[in-house]
Amino acid sequence: MSRRAELRSVRPELEAAALEAAKASRGGGSPALWTLRDEDTTIHLLGTVHLLRPELDWMSPEIEAAIAGAGTVVFEADTTSPEAQRELMKFYTTQGFFTDGAQLTNFLSEGETEELKAALETVGLPIEALLPHRPWMAAVNISVTQMLDEGFDPESGVEKVIERAALAHGAGFAYLETVEQQLGGLAGLSYCDQVDFLMATVDGVGEGTAALDLLVDEWADGDVTGIGVLMANPEMLGSQPIYDVMMTDRNALWVPQITAMLEEPGTVLVAVGAGHLAGKDSVIEMLRNEGYTVEGP
């Protein structure tokens, strides 16, 4: 049995255990909010979910106050400005698609190809459309398509809600990374690791959005332990290398940027994906390990 086959054979059991562990933990009843401060600077940190169902009411008075009081709102990356959109398309073209005539299925076994076809049928994507995609790009495409099909909306995502509110009261915006830095880790994985990511995504299609719905429930409840089990977890993401480039490596790059914000007086809201603020390798734990006092769960 190949390494990938071994990983996939035990993943259902590991995922089932993770789901049960997440369900067993409890939060404070609203999305968790942390605070890092000194004598003249306050930094609030909020975990986000990038796409949400429009009907979810998650705003708490504490989060509303953090948004209203922020002179600057900091997101992961600028993905919406015209310049960012141009950079994103350039990155997808050069790093998301094969440029040497290869095809996605060249890197899959016959069995994996059949599983991919079944997953694509579920989300309504023809395999021909994905053949030019490198495995990481195919995984992202499948995941986003499934979420959109299931009613998750980027315009209802936490970043968009915060952005609209922050614009209304004149806050400025800053970013922790570029689009290339955000996606470059995935694009830089070996094809073997990229296929691990793809097949973990394929497995997720068969399971529907149960795990994502649970993640949203845990996030809305402020259950940081549950979020950590579901997101800050190599088994749930597909492998250790995938976890490292998606979570740990980026968190480590963000921490010095966040602590540098203490050098300027004012109030800042840092809003990044919820998985980055949960688990043993989180931004929160890295800050605390460096000796900073971070108020919150």
C-alpha positions in Angstrom: 0.0 0.0 0.0 1.3 3.4 -0.9 2.0 6.2 1.6 -1.0 8.1 0.3 -3.3 5.1 0.4 -2.2 4.4 4.0 -3.0 8.0 5.0 -6.4 7.9 3.3 -7.2 4.5 4.9 -6.9 5.9 8.4 -8.2 9.4 7.7 -11.9 8.5 8.2 -11.3 7.2 11.6 -9.1 10.2 12.5 -11.7 12.7 11.1 -14.5 11.0 13.0 -12.6 11.3 16.2 -11.9 14.9 15.5 -15.5 15.7 14.8 -16.6 14.0 18.1 -13.9 15.9 20.0 -15.0 19.2 18.5 -18.7 18.5 19.4 -17.7 17.7 23.0 -16.0 21.0 23.7 -17.8 24.3 24.4 -17.1 28.0 23.8 -18.4 31.2 25.2 -21.4 31.6 23.0 -20.0 34.1 20.4 -16.9 34.2 18.2 -13.7 34.4 20.3 -11.9 37.7 20.6 -8.4 38.2 21.9 -6.6 41.4 23.0 -2.9 42.3 23.0 -2.1 45.7 24.5 0.5 48.1 25.9 0.2 51.6 27.4 -0.9 53.2 24.1 -1.9 50.4 21.7 -4.7 47.9 21.7 -4.7 45.1 19.2 -7.8 42.9 18.9 -7.5 39.6 17.2 -10.6 37.9 15.7 -10.8 34.6 13.9 -12.8 34.6 10.7 -14.6 32.2 8.3 -14.1 33.4 4.8 -17.5 32.2 3.4 -20.7 31.9 5.5 -24.4 31.3 4.9 -26.2 34.7 4.7 -28.7 33.8 7.4 -26.1 33.3 10.1 -26.2 36.1 12.8 -22.8 36.1 14.5 -22.1 39.7 15.4 -21.6 40.2 19.1 -21.5 43.6 21.0 -17.8 43.0 21.7 -16.9 42.4 18.1 -19.0 45.3 17.0 -17.2 47.6 19.4 -13.8 46.3 18.3 -14.7 47.1 14.7 -16.0 50.5 15.5 -13.0 51.4 17.6 -10.3 50.3 15.2 -8.3 52.9 13.3 -6.9 50.1 11.2 -8.2 46.7 10.2 -5.7 44.1 9.2 -6.6 41.2 7.0 -4.5 38.3 5.7 -4.2 39.6 2.2 -5.7 42.1 -0.2 -7.7 40.0 -2.6 -10.2 42.5 -3.9 -8.5 45.7 -5.2 -7.9 45.9 -9.0 -4.1 45.5 -8.4 -4.6 42.5 -6.2 -7.0 40.9 -8.7 -4.3 41.3 -11.4 -1.7 39.8 -9.2 -4.0 36.9 -8.3 -4.8 36.1 -12.0 -1.1 36.3 -12.8 -0.3 33.9 -10.0 -3.1 31.5 -11.0 -1.8 31.6 -14.6 1.8 30.9 -13.7 1.5 28.7 -10.6 -2.0 27.2 -10.8 -1.9 25.7 -14.3 0.5 23.4 -16.1 2.7 25.2 -18.6 4.5 22.1 -19.9 1.7 20.2 -21.4 1.1 18.0 -18.4 -2.4 17.2 -17.1 -3.8 16.7 -13.7 -4.5 13.0 -14.2 -0.8 12.3 -15.0 -0.2 12.5 -11.3 -3.1 10.3 -10.2 -3.6 6.6 -10.1 -6.5 5.1 -12.0 -8.4 4.7 -8.8 -7.7 8.3 -7.8 -8.8 9.5 -11.2 -12.2 7.7 -10.8 -12.7 9.1 -7.3 -11.9 12.6 -8.7 -14.4 12.2 -11.5 -17.1 11.1 -8.9 -16.3 14.2 -6.8 -16.5 16.5 -9.7 -19.8 15.1 -10.8 -21.1 15.9 -7.3 -20.0 19.5 -7.5 -21.0 19.9 -11.2 -17.5 20.4 -12.6 -16.4 18.5 -15.8 -13.0 16.8 -15.4 -11.9 18.4 -18.7 -12.1 21.8 -17.0 -9.6 20.7 -14.3 -7.1 18.8 -16.5 -4.9 21.9 -16.9 -4.9 22.6 -13.1 -2.0 21.7 -10.9 -3.3 19.5 -8.0 -3.3 22.3 -5.4 -5.3 24.6 -7.7 -7.8 21.8 -8.5 -8.3 21.2 -4.7 -9.0 24.9 -4.1 -11.4 25.0 -7.1 -13.3 22.0 -5.9 -13.5 23.2 -2.3 -14.8 26.6 -3.2 -17.3 25.3 -5.8 -18.8 22.9 -3.2 -19.1 25.7 -0.6 -20.8 28.0 -3.1 -23.2 25.2 -4.2 -24.1 24.6 -0.5 -25.1 28.2 0.0 -21.9 29.6 1.5 -21.4 33.2 0.3 -18.1 35.2 0.2 -20.1 38.4 0.6 -21.5 37.1 3.9 -18.0 36.0 5.0 -16.6 37.7 8.1 -14.0 39.8 6.2 -16.6 41.3 3.9 -18.9 42.2 6.9 -16.0 43.8 8.7 -14.8 45.6 5.6 -18.2 47.2 5.0 -18.5 48.3 8.7 -14.9 49.6 8.8 -15.3 51.6 5.6 -18.4 53.2 7.0 -16.5 54.7 9.9 -13.4 55.6 8.0 -10.9 52.9 9.2 -7.8 52.2 7.2 -6.7 48.7 6.0 -3.5 46.8 6.1 -2.4 43.2 5.2 -0.1 40.6 6.6 0.9 39.0 3.3 0.5 39.2 -0.5 -1.6 36.9 -2.5 1.6 35.2 -3.7 2.7 34.6 -0.1 -0.8 33.4 0.8 -1.0 30.8 -1.9 2.7 30.3 -2.6 3.1 27.6 0.1 0.6 25.4 -1.6 2.0 26.0 -5.1 5.5 25.2 -3.8 4.6 21.8 -2.4 5.8 18.8 -4.2 3.3 17.2 -6.6 3.1 14.3 -4.2 2.0 16.6 -1.4 -0.3 18.5 -3.7 -2.1 15.3 -4.6 -2.5 14.5 -0.9 -4.2 17.9 -0.6 -6.4 17.2 -3.6 -7.4 13.7 -2.5 -8.2 15.0 1.0 -10.5 17.5 -0.7 -12.0 14.8 -2.8 -12.7 12.8 0.3 -14.4 15.9 1.8 -16.8 16.2 -1.1 -18.1 12.7 -0.4 -18.8 13.8 3.2 -20.7 16.9 2.2 -20.4 20.1 4.3 -20.9 18.4 7.7 -17.4 19.3 8.8 -17.6 22.8 7.5 -21.0 23.3 9.2 -19.6 22.0 12.4 -16.6 24.4 12.1 -19.0 27.3 11.6 -20.9 26.2 14.7 -17.7 25.9 16.7 -16.6 29.3 15.5 -19.9 31.0 16.2 -19.8 29.5 19.7 -16.3 30.7 20.4 -15.1 27.1 20.9 -11.4 27.6 20.3 -10.6 24.0 21.3 -13.1 22.7 18.7 -11.7 25.0 16.0 -8.2 23.7 16.8 -9.3 20.1 16.4 -11.0 20.8 13.1 -8.6 23.3 11.5 -5.2 23.3 13.3 -4.8 19.6 12.6 -2.6 18.0 10.0 -4.9 15.0 9.7 -7.9 17.2 8.8 -5.9 19.1 6.2 -4.3 16.1 4.5 -0.8 15.9 5.8 1.9 17.6 7.8 3.5 19.5 4.9 0.1 20.9 3.9 -0.5 21.9 7.5 2.9 23.6 7.7 2.5 25.8 4.6 -1.2 26.6 5.3 -0.9 27.3 9.1 2.4 27.1 11.0 4.7 28.8 8.5 2.3 31.7 7.9 1.5 32.1 11.5 5.3 32.5 12.3 5.6 35.2 9.6 2.6 37.1 11.0 3.6 37.2 14.7 6.5 39.8 14.3 4.2 42.0 12.2 1.6 41.9 14.9 4.0 42.7 17.7 5.4 45.6 15.6 2.0 47.2 15.6 2.5 47.8 19.3 5.1 50.5 18.4 2.3 52.8 17.0 -0.4 54.2 19.3 -4.0 53.4 18.5 -6.4 50.6 18.1 -6.1 47.8 15.5 -8.3 44.9 14.6 -6.5 41.9 13.1 -9.0 39.5 11.4 -7.6 36.3 10.0 -8.9 32.7 9.4 -10.1 31.1 12.6 -7.7 28.2 12.2 -4.7 30.5 12.6 -5.8 31.5 16.1 -6.5 28.0 17.4 -4.3 25.0 18.3 -0.7 24.6 19.6 0.9 26.4 16.6 -1.5 29.3 16.5 -0.7 33.0 16.4 -2.1 33.3 19.9 0.2 30.5 21.3 3.2 31.9 19.5 2.6 35.3 21.0 2.2 33.9 24.5 5.3 31.7 24.0 7.2 34.9 23.3 6.1 36.4 26.6 3.2 38.6 25.5 0.1 38.7 27.5 -2.9 37.9 25.3 -6.3 38.3 26.9 -8.9 35.8 25.8 -9.5 32.1 25.6 
